[in-house]
Amino acid sequence: MSESSASLQGPVRLDLVPPDLPASAHKGDAGRVLCLCGSRTMPGAAILVVRAAARAGAGLVYLGCLDESLLQVVPPASPETVLVDYSHQDQWTIPLAARGDHAVVIGSGLGQGPRARAALEGLLACGRKIPVVIDADALNLLAGQVERLKSSAILAILTPHPGEAQRLLSRSIAPDPDARQAAALELAQRSGGVVCLKGQHTVVAHGSRVFTNDTGNWGMATAGSGDVLAGIMGAYVAQCVAGPHPEWTPFVAAAAAVRVHGLAGDLAASHMGPRALIASDLVTFLPAAQKRLRAAAQSGPG
């Protein structure tokens, strides 16, 4: 992987892939990810997130179901997912603080109603230093108030597309590479977190560090593609907590997730053409993408 050296603070290895587990590992060592995603009208978002998280290596994937319809819809599509019934939950701070998750994904297909807002507020107030991937509707709930994340204990990983980034910053963002990088850096500074500004050549920023992605294609401009990325990212950042490795930081994990997501899209497009590509194909080709990047990392830099 390449990185923008102009804004790099110290050497950062971005050729890393998620670390292998020891032979004696159990599923908890692979990372526990709680996904607060999906709704009655967007159950597919939850399915894409949890399936992607599982294929990205999470040992335990939980789906917190704010809508009880997800309790029936998700199991046939993802029998590995553990369901948590939050459809009647009113107070979020205590149950979320008491859980032992290594990472949380919130927002994909969640909607922006009172229950979604309560879930987000509960996370911000939970008091745990835990990576939280904030996507889609959860980003829109933070529009114009991204600075609130700095006062929370969580480590935020924001995954906005350009429209969501504009709402977070309360200003327009030009589409050229320099403007996109500046916007990602501004969001990272104002939130205190990791920012993945999606689009062609997705930009990942944290502090003054920047990574610009080199994988992906126009066929990935399809509904659900971002949900798959959120699931991958949840699994990858969980490993920063479940199995601490000094070089496997949330910034590196986010950059790696973006790159493998794009490569899965490239492999899918090479098999069926970009026009036919749908988000589920990204999950299908994720194992091959991860295998290819691992082989490249093991063969040395290049």
C-alpha positions as CSV (number, residue, x, y, z in Angstrom):
1,M,0.0,0.0,0.0
2,S,1.1,3.5,-0.6
3,E,0.5,6.4,1.8
4,S,0.6,10.2,1.3
5,S,4.1,10.9,2.7
6,A,3.5,14.6,2.9
7,S,1.2,14.2,5.8
8,L,2.7,11.2,7.4
9,Q,3.9,11.4,11.1
10,G,6.4,8.6,11.5
11,P,6.5,5.3,9.6
12,V,3.2,3.4,9.3
13,R,3.1,0.0,7.8
14,L,0.0,-0.3,5.6
15,D,1.0,-3.6,4.0
16,L,-0.4,-5.4,7.0
17,V,-3.4,-7.7,6.9
18,P,-5.3,-8.8,10.0
19,P,-2.9,-10.8,12.3
20,D,-3.3,-14.5,12.4
21,L,-4.7,-16.1,15.6
22,P,-2.7,-18.6,17.7
23,A,-3.6,-22.3,17.2
24,S,-5.2,-22.3,20.6
25,A,-7.6,-19.4,19.8
26,H,-11.3,-19.5,20.5
27,K,-14.0,-17.4,18.9
28,G,-13.7,-14.6,21.4
29,D,-10.1,-14.1,20.4
30,A,-11.2,-13.5,16.9
31,G,-13.2,-10.5,18.0
32,R,-16.8,-9.8,19.1
33,V,-18.7,-7.3,17.0
34,L,-22.0,-5.8,17.9
35,C,-24.0,-4.4,14.9
36,L,-26.8,-1.9,15.5
37,C,-28.0,-1.9,11.9
38,G,-31.1,-2.6,9.8
39,S,-34.8,-1.8,10.2
40,R,-38.2,-3.0,9.0
41,T,-37.8,-1.4,5.6
42,M,-34.0,-2.0,5.3
43,P,-33.3,-5.5,6.6
44,G,-30.8,-6.1,3.8
45,A,-28.4,-3.6,5.3
46,A,-28.2,-5.6,8.5
47,I,-27.7,-8.8,6.6
48,L,-24.9,-7.3,4.5
49,V,-23.1,-5.9,7.6
50,V,-23.2,-9.1,9.6
51,R,-22.3,-11.4,6.7
52,A,-19.3,-9.1,5.8
53,A,-18.2,-9.0,9.4
54,A,-18.2,-12.8,9.7
55,R,-16.4,-13.2,6.4
56,A,-13.8,-10.6,7.5
57,G,-12.9,-12.9,10.4
58,A,-15.0,-11.8,13.4
59,G,-15.4,-14.7,15.8
60,L,-18.8,-13.6,17.1
61,V,-21.2,-11.2,15.3
62,Y,-24.1,-9.9,17.2
63,L,-27.0,-8.0,15.7
64,G,-28.8,-5.7,18.0
65,C,-32.3,-5.7,16.6
66,L,-34.1,-2.4,17.3
67,D,-36.9,-3.6,15.0
68,E,-38.4,-7.0,16.0
69,S,-39.0,-7.9,12.3
70,L,-35.2,-8.4,12.0
71,L,-35.5,-11.4,14.5
72,Q,-37.3,-13.3,11.7
73,V,-35.6,-12.0,8.6
74,V,-31.9,-12.3,9.5
75,P,-31.5,-15.9,10.6
76,P,-32.2,-17.5,7.2
77,A,-29.7,-15.2,5.5
78,S,-27.0,-15.4,8.3
79,P,-27.5,-18.3,10.6
80,E,-24.1,-17.6,12.3
81,T,-25.3,-14.2,13.7
82,V,-26.4,-14.0,17.3
83,L,-29.5,-11.8,17.7
84,V,-30.0,-9.5,20.6
85,D,-33.6,-8.2,21.0
86,Y,-33.5,-4.5,21.6
87,S,-36.9,-3.9,20.1
88,H,-38.3,-2.9,23.5
89,Q,-35.2,-1.3,24.9
90,D,-35.6,2.3,26.1
91,Q,-32.5,2.9,28.2
92,W,-29.3,2.2,26.2
93,T,-26.5,3.4,28.4
94,I,-26.5,0.5,30.9
95,P,-26.8,-2.5,28.5
96,L,-24.3,-1.2,26.1
97,A,-21.8,-0.3,28.8
98,A,-22.1,-3.8,30.3
99,R,-21.4,-5.7,27.1
100,G,-18.0,-7.2,26.3
101,D,-17.9,-6.4,22.6
102,H,-14.5,-5.5,21.0
103,A,-16.2,-3.2,18.4
104,V,-19.5,-1.8,17.4
105,V,-21.0,-0.9,14.0
106,I,-23.9,1.5,14.0
107,G,-26.1,3.1,11.4
108,S,-26.4,1.0,8.3
109,G,-30.1,0.9,7.4
110,L,-31.0,1.9,11.0
111,G,-33.1,4.9,10.1
112,Q,-33.1,8.2,12.0
113,G,-36.0,7.8,14.3
114,P,-36.1,8.1,18.1
115,R,-34.8,4.6,18.8
116,A,-31.9,5.0,16.4
117,R,-31.0,8.3,18.1
118,A,-31.3,6.7,21.6
119,A,-28.9,3.9,20.5
120,L,-26.3,6.4,19.2
121,E,-26.6,8.6,22.4
122,G,-26.2,5.4,24.5
123,L,-23.0,4.6,22.7
124,L,-21.6,8.1,23.1
125,A,-22.3,7.9,26.8
126,C,-21.3,4.3,27.5
127,G,-17.9,5.3,28.9
128,R,-16.0,2.5,27.2
129,K,-12.9,3.0,25.1
130,I,-14.1,0.9,22.2
131,P,-13.9,1.3,18.4
132,V,-17.3,2.3,16.9
133,V,-17.8,2.3,13.2
134,I,-20.3,5.1,12.5
135,D,-22.1,4.7,9.2
136,A,-25.0,6.0,7.2
137,D,-28.0,7.0,9.3
138,A,-25.8,7.4,12.4
139,L,-23.6,9.9,10.5
140,N,-26.7,11.9,9.6
141,L,-27.8,12.0,13.2
142,L,-24.4,13.7,13.9
143,A,-24.8,16.2,11.1
144,G,-23.3,19.6,12.1
145,Q,-22.1,18.3,15.5
146,V,-19.2,16.0,14.8
147,E,-17.2,17.6,17.6
148,R,-19.3,15.7,20.1
149,L,-17.3,12.6,19.4
150,K,-14.2,14.2,21.0
151,S,-15.9,14.2,24.4
152,S,-16.9,10.6,24.2
153,A,-14.8,7.7,25.4
154,I,-15.3,5.7,22.1
155,L,-12.9,5.7,19.3
156,A,-15.0,6.8,16.3
157,I,-14.4,5.4,12.8
158,L,-16.5,7.5,10.5
159,T,-17.4,6.2,7.0
160,P,-19.2,9.0,5.2
161,H,-19.9,9.3,1.5
162,P,-19.4,12.9,0.1
163,G,-23.0,13.9,0.9
164,E,-22.8,12.7,4.5
165,A,-19.4,14.4,4.9
166,Q,-20.8,17.7,3.7
167,R,-23.6,17.4,6.3
168,L,-21.1,16.6,9.0
169,L,-18.9,19.6,8.1
170,S,-21.9,21.9,7.2
171,R,-20.1,22.9,4.0
172,S,-19.7,21.7,0.5
173,I,-16.7,19.6,-0.6
174,A,-15.3,19.8,-4.1
175,P,-14.8,16.5,-5.9
176,D,-11.1,16.9,-6.7
177,P,-8.5,14.8,-4.7
178,D,-7.0,17.8,-2.8
179,A,-10.4,18.9,-1.6
180,R,-11.4,15.4,-0.6
181,Q,-8.1,14.9,1.4
182,A,-8.6,18.3,3.1
183,A,-12.2,17.4,4.1
184,A,-11.1,14.0,5.5
185,L,-8.4,15.6,7.5
186,E,-10.8,18.3,8.8
187,L,-13.3,15.6,9.8
188,A,-10.6,13.6,11.6
189,Q,-9.4,16.7,13.5
190,R,-12.9,17.8,14.5
191,S,-14.0,14.3,15.5
192,G,-10.8,13.0,17.0
193,G,-11.4,9.8,15.1
194,V,-10.6,7.9,12.0
195,V,-12.4,9.1,8.8
196,C,-12.9,7.1,5.7
197,L,-14.3,9.5,3.0
198,K,-15.7,7.1,0.5
199,G,-15.8,7.4,-3.3
200,Q,-13.2,6.9,-6.0
201,H,-9.9,6.6,-4.2
202,T,-11.4,6.5,-0.7
203,V,-9.4,8.7,1.7
204,V,-8.6,7.4,5.2
205,A,-7.4,10.0,7.7
206,H,-6.4,10.1,11.3
207,G,-4.7,13.0,12.9
208,S,-2.4,14.2,10.1
209,R,-2.0,10.7,8.5
210,V,-3.6,10.0,5.2
211,F,-4.1,6.9,3.1
212,T,-5.5,7.0,-0.4
213,N,-7.0,3.8,-1.6
214,D,-5.9,2.2,-4.9
215,T,-8.6,-0.5,-5.4
216,G,-12.3,-0.5,-6.5
217,N,-14.3,0.3,-9.6
218,W,-17.4,2.1,-10.7
219,G,-19.5,-1.1,-10.4
220,M,-19.3,-0.7,-6.7
221,A,-21.6,2.4,-6.9
222,T,-24.5,0.2,-5.9
223,A,-26.9,0.0,-2.9
224,G,-25.4,-1.9,0.0
225,S,-21.7,-1.5,-0.9
226,G,-21.1,0.8,2.1
227,D,-22.9,-1.7,4.4
228,V,-20.3,-4.4,3.3
229,L,-17.5,-2.0,4.1
230,A,-18.9,-1.2,7.5
231,G,-19.1,-4.9,8.4
232,I,-15.5,-5.5,7.2
233,M,-14.3,-2.5,9.2
234,G,-16.1,-3.7,12.3
235,A,-14.3,-7.0,12.2
236,Y,-10.9,-5.5,11.4
237,V,-11.0,-2.8,14.1
238,A,-12.2,-5.4,16.7
239,Q,-8.8,-7.1,16.3
240,C,-7.2,-4.0,17.6
241,V,-8.9,-4.8,21.0
242,A,-9.3,-8.6,20.9
243,G,-5.7,-9.4,20.1
244,P,-3.5,-6.3,20.6
245,H,-0.7,-6.0,18.0
246,P,1.2,-2.8,18.2
247,E,1.2,-2.2,14.4
248,W,-2.5,-3.2,14.0
249,T,-4.0,0.2,14.9
250,P,-7.5,1.4,14.1
251,F,-6.0,3.6,11.3
252,V,-4.2,0.7,9.7
253,A,-7.2,-1.6,10.2
254,A,-9.5,1.0,8.5
255,A,-7.1,1.4,5.6
256,A,-6.8,-2.3,5.2
257,A,-10.6,-2.7,5.3
258,V,-11.0,-0.1,2.6
259,R,-8.4,-1.7,0.4
260,V,-9.8,-5.3,0.7
261,H,-13.3,-4.0,0.1
262,G,-12.2,-2.4,-3.2
263,L,-10.2,-5.5,-4.2
264,A,-13.3,-7.7,-3.6
265,G,-15.1,-5.3,-6.0
266,D,-12.4,-5.6,-8.6
267,L,-12.5,-9.4,-8.4
268,A,-16.3,-9.4,-8.7
269,A,-16.2,-7.1,-11.7
270,S,-13.6,-9.2,-13.4
271,H,-15.9,-12.2,-13.2
272,M,-19.2,-10.6,-14.1
273,G,-18.5,-7.1,-15.3
274,P,-19.0,-3.9,-13.3
275,R,-22.5,-3.3,-14.5
276,A,-23.9,-6.5,-13.0
277,L,-22.1,-6.1,-9.7
278,I,-24.3,-6.0,-6.5
279,A,-23.3,-5.6,-2.9
280,S,-23.7,-9.3,-2.1
281,D,-21.0,-10.1,-4.6
282,L,-18.5,-8.1,-2.5
283,V,-19.1,-10.5,0.4
284,T,-18.8,-13.5,-2.0
285,F,-15.4,-12.3,-3.3
286,L,-14.1,-11.1,0.1
287,P,-12.4,-14.4,1.0
288,A,-10.4,-14.3,-2.3
289,A,-9.5,-10.7,-1.8
290,Q,-8.2,-11.3,1.7
291,K,-6.3,-14.4,0.5
292,R,-4.7,-12.4,-2.3
293,L,-3.6,-9.5,0.0
294,R,-2.2,-11.9,2.6
295,A,-0.1,-13.6,-0.1
296,A,1.1,-10.2,-1.3
297,A,2.0,-9.1,2.3
298,Q,3.9,-12.4,2.9
299,S,5.9,-12.0,-0.3
300,G,7.3,-8.7,0.9
301,P,6.7,-5.0,0.0
302,G,5.7,-4.0,-3.5
